[in-house]
């Protein structure tokens, strides 16, 4: 649809490219993320490629079925399809404005638990909790998050979709940024041992709060017998509880500066922030093309 819109398709042509592209979609499994199957890293790229291919096919005279969306999404990859839901709020509610941003470099479903853990750690700044102080960590959360319970992830991707590892690496490093999920961090004996002490279970009452909330309850039991607990109801960074512009700028520079250097990263940021005024995208991409 985006390619057709950018190419200036008529209503009839746009309908055709939608019907063509409906036969080119991916039917994927969530198991890839749970098992660390890195094929999932190509999903977005392949989908983008299919959008361009659909345009090439339409321009070459290929056609789709009369109602590709209804057939594919109503009987092949799902058993029901509601076309009215697809256009509900069209032109009035823009999903990109309901986006979320991550400060933790892992699955969104981890974030509620990490936010609760961060609250606990913040209360103990004057007496920091050490990995060796922890007897066990108990996490109670909603159904989708409770699936991320692997205590022994095999690679970076699997670690990003593991609440036990995410909690352990946060405790060890004091944060859960990119460095905390690199291969060497995933293999770290201290972190892996701590991940083995983290249990994750579903609380049906928390699941019932979805999708309006994404709650998590975290409980740390220390070897001293002390018990520390915190709850969160919504991920920090979701559109209901957004980060500040300064928080997002810090996150950007944390990612971009090591790659491009501060000066170039700042120039790219300033240009992207007024992207609507850019006449030719090559003005922007030319700044980083030599680096590629």
C-alpha positions, 0 to 999 in steps of 0.5 A: 500500500505504501509503495502504491501510494508513493507511486501515485496509483489510482484507486483501482490500481491500489486495489490491485497491488493490495490483492497482489501483495496479499499473496506475497506475505510471510506467515512466520512463527513466534518460536524463532524469537524464543529459540534465537532463530535469527531468520526473524531478523530478515522479516522486515527486509523481506516484507519491504522487498515484497512491497517493491516486487508487488509494484513491479508485478503490477506494472508488468500486468500481473493480477491478484485475486478479487479479494486477496486480503479476505481470502489469505487473512480469513482462511489461510493464515487466520480463520477470520478477517474484519475489513471494517476493523482495518479502516477504523479511525482511518485518517483520524488515528495514526498508529505511528503516533502510538509508537513506543520507544525502548531504552532496554535493548531487548524485547518489549515484553521484558520491559515491564519486569526490567522497569520494576527491577530498576525501581528496586535497584534505585531504592538501594542505591546507598546499599547496592544489591550484588549478584551474590546477594540474590537467592532468587528472583520471582517474576509474575507477569502477563501471558505473552511476557511469561513465555519469555522464560528461557533461563539458558539462551544460546545467543544474543537474539534468544537472550533478548527474548529471555526475561531471566537473562534480561533481569540477570544482565541488568543486575550485573551491569546496572542497565540493559543496553546493547553491550549487555546482550552481546555474545560475550555478555550472553556467555558470561558465567556470572550472568548465566548463573544468575539467570538460573535463579529467575523464575517467570510465571503468568498471573491470569489477573495481570493477563486480563489487564491487556492490552490496556496495560502490560503489568509485571510484579518482581520480587527479589529474595536476598540471602540475608532473608530480605524481600524486595518487591515492585510492580509496574502497570505500563512499560516506560516508553509506551505512548501512555508513559513516554520518555522525554525528548532528552531521554530519546536524544540520549538513547540516539547518541548512545547508539549512533556516536560509536558508529559515526562519531559525535559530530556526524551523529549530531548533524544526521540527527538535526537533519532528520528532525526537519526531514519534511524540509529535505528536498532530496533524500540523497542529501542525507544518505550521502553523509553516511554512504562513504562509511558503508 
